[in-house]
Amino acid sequence: MVDVLERFGTIKINLTDLIEQRGISKNKLSQRAEMQRTQLNNYCNNTISRLDIDVLARLCTVLECNISELLQFVPPEQ
């Protein structure tokens, strides 16, 4: 069976890049976005399996970014 990522691609979370660009610490972001630090690290490391739209909205609000800056579709390799 073909791997799901190879068939459909994946979603990459660009949170680490946005944190660096905005000059905010993970501690400050987790506090302002009302998230546990562990949950924030999972988003930074792209280790979550389901996106929470409430979390995404909080991250976009605190980081003052669009969802397209936070999430990126990585198509399957042909």
Sequence and secondary structure as in RCSB ss.txt:
>XXXX:A:sequence
MVDVLERFGTIKINLTDLIEQRGISKNKLSQRAEMQRTQLNNYCNNTISRLDIDVLARLCTVLECNISELLQFVP
PEQ
>XXXX:A:secstr
   HHHHH EEEE HHHHHHHHT  HHHHHHHTT  HHHHHHHHTT  SS  HHHHHHHHHHHT  HHHHEEEE 
   
